[in-house]
């Protein structure tokens, strides 16, 4: 009903679901519980215990993703209104369009960024490794869906394109490789990672100098 409040969900460390009342949000409580149980997302809280799984893309950056990221950014409503947040302050992300980013400073002035974008039916995770000249040198992308499958691709950047060394669909329950699911054709655009070939192309780039 117009003007009424409905629950919006967001995820805490460990996959626990919390809700807050927001006006006219299309998010349903059912979606919150479905995401928490199927994907175990850890999307919102940046706190001291926040961490991200180590990926091969982190290696050329000289980053240990088991360590807490140094900086955190978010576009809570998907309006390209980026802000930096303290590790102790957790913004609420609106499902669909919103995003948050973790930044790790690596060796030799390299930087690793992990973007996380929640949605009603799938969530996307992308690791970008930039070298000291601010050029993208490695990328890892993973999409996880509520339908029990995901897609991941990873590799170096050669001549402005991703030279994938690994690209596969997988089961979100087992992590094992599977054949291409029927639904994949319906979300073809969502299976393509956003490319930022230079650090200056990142939508929150201006915040990095602060």
C-alpha positions in Angstrom: 0.0 0.0 0.0 1.3 3.5 -0.8 2.8 5.3 2.2 3.2 2.2 4.3 6.4 0.8 5.6 7.7 -2.6 4.6 10.8 -4.5 5.7 14.1 -4.0 3.9 16.7 -6.6 4.6 20.4 -6.4 5.0 23.1 -8.9 6.0 25.4 -8.9 9.0 28.6 -10.9 9.6 27.9 -14.6 9.6 24.8 -14.3 7.4 22.4 -13.1 10.1 19.4 -11.2 8.7 18.3 -7.9 10.2 15.4 -5.7 9.1 14.5 -2.1 9.2 11.3 -0.3 8.2 11.7 1.8 5.0 9.1 3.5 2.9 7.7 2.0 -0.3 10.6 -0.6 -0.7 9.8 -3.5 -3.0 12.0 -5.9 -0.9 10.1 -8.7 0.7 10.9 -10.4 3.9 10.8 -13.8 2.1 13.7 -12.6 -0.1 15.7 -11.7 3.0 15.4 -15.2 4.5 16.0 -16.9 1.1 19.2 -15.0 0.6 20.5 -15.6 4.1 19.9 -19.3 3.9 21.0 -19.9 0.3 24.0 -17.6 0.0 25.0 -16.8 3.5 25.8 -13.3 2.4 27.9 -11.0 4.6 27.1 -7.8 2.9 26.6 -4.9 5.2 28.6 -4.7 8.4 32.1 -3.4 8.0 33.1 -4.1 11.6 36.4 -5.4 12.9 35.6 -9.0 12.1 34.7 -8.2 8.5 36.8 -10.2 6.1 36.7 -11.5 2.5 37.9 -14.9 1.2 41.4 -14.8 -0.3 41.4 -15.0 -4.1 44.2 -15.5 -6.7 43.6 -12.0 -7.9 44.8 -10.7 -4.5 48.2 -12.4 -5.0 49.7 -10.0 -7.7 48.5 -7.1 -5.6 50.4 -8.4 -2.6 47.2 -8.4 -0.5 46.1 -10.7 2.3 42.3 -10.6 2.2 42.1 -12.5 5.5 43.1 -9.2 7.0 40.6 -6.4 7.5 40.4 -3.9 4.6 41.8 -0.5 5.4 39.0 1.6 3.9 35.3 1.1 3.1 33.0 2.9 0.6 29.3 2.6 -0.2 26.6 3.9 -2.5 23.7 2.8 -0.3 20.8 3.7 -2.6 22.4 3.1 -6.0 22.3 6.8 -6.9 26.0 7.2 -7.5 26.2 9.0 -4.1 29.4 7.4 -2.7 30.6 8.0 0.8 33.4 6.6 2.9 32.5 4.8 6.1 34.2 3.9 9.3 34.8 0.2 10.0 32.4 0.7 12.9 29.5 2.3 10.9 27.3 0.1 8.8 25.2 1.7 6.1 21.9 0.1 5.0 22.0 -1.0 1.3 18.9 -0.8 -0.8 18.5 -4.0 -2.8 19.1 -3.4 -6.5 21.7 -0.9 -7.6 23.4 -0.3 -4.3 27.0 -1.3 -3.7 29.8 -1.2 -1.2 33.6 -1.6 -1.6 36.5 -2.7 0.5 40.0 -1.4 -0.2 43.2 -3.2 0.7 46.6 -1.5 0.2 49.1 -4.0 -1.2 52.8 -4.2 -1.9 54.6 -1.8 -4.3 51.7 0.7 -4.1 49.2 -1.8 -5.6 45.6 -1.6 -4.5 42.9 -4.3 -4.4 39.2 -3.3 -4.4 36.3 -5.7 -3.8 32.9 -4.5 -4.9 29.7 -6.2 -3.6 26.3 -5.6 -5.1 23.2 -7.3 -3.6 20.1 -7.9 -5.6 16.8 -9.8 -5.1 17.8 -12.8 -7.2 21.6 -12.6 -7.3 24.5 -10.8 -5.8 27.8 -9.9 -7.6 31.3 -9.7 -6.2 34.2 -8.3 -8.2 37.9 -8.0 -7.2 40.0 -5.4 -9.0 43.8 -5.3 -8.7 45.4 -2.0 -9.8 49.2 -1.6 -10.1 51.2 1.4 -9.1 50.5 3.1 -12.4 46.8 2.9 -11.6 46.1 0.3 -14.4 43.9 -2.7 -13.9 46.1 -5.8 -14.0 43.9 -8.6 -12.7 40.1 -9.2 -12.1 37.9 -11.8 -10.5 34.1 -11.8 -10.8 31.6 -14.0 -9.1 27.8 -14.0 -9.3 25.8 -16.0 -6.9 22.0 -16.6 -7.5 19.1 -17.8 -5.4 18.5 -20.6 -7.8 21.4 -22.6 -6.4 24.1 -21.8 -9.0 26.7 -19.1 -9.6 29.2 -18.0 -12.2 32.8 -17.0 -11.8 35.6 -15.8 -14.1 39.1 -14.7 -13.3 42.3 -13.7 -15.1 44.8 -11.0 -16.0 44.0 -7.9 -18.1 45.8 -8.0 -21.5 45.4 -5.2 -24.1 42.3 -3.8 -22.3 40.4 -7.1 -22.1 40.0 -9.9 -19.5 42.1 -12.9 -20.5 40.2 -15.5 -18.5 42.2 -18.3 -17.0 39.1 -19.7 -15.3 35.4 -19.3 -16.3 32.7 -21.6 -15.0 29.3 -22.1 -13.6 29.2 -23.7 -10.2 26.8 -25.0 -7.5 26.4 -22.5 -4.6 25.9 -25.5 -2.3 29.0 -27.5 -3.2 31.2 -25.0 -5.1 31.6 -27.7 -7.8 31.6 -26.9 -11.5 28.3 -27.5 -13.3 26.9 -27.2 -16.8 25.4 -23.9 -17.9 22.0 -23.5 -16.2 18.9 -22.7 -18.2 18.3 -19.4 -16.3 21.8 -18.1 -17.4 20.4 -16.9 -20.7 17.8 -14.7 -18.9 20.5 -12.8 -17.0 23.2 -12.6 -19.6 24.2 -9.0 -18.8 24.5 -9.8 -15.1 27.2 -12.4 -16.0 29.5 -9.7 -17.3 31.8 -7.9 -14.9 32.1 -4.1 -15.0 35.5 -3.1 -16.3 37.4 -0.2 -14.9 40.7 -0.3 -16.8 42.2 2.6 -14.8 41.7 3.5 -11.1 40.4 6.9 -12.1 37.4 5.3 -13.7 36.1 4.0 -10.4 32.9 5.8 -9.4 34.3 6.6 -6.0 37.8 7.6 -7.2 37.6 11.2 -5.8 37.2 9.8 -2.3 40.5 8.0 -2.5 42.5 11.2 -2.2 40.8 12.2 1.1 
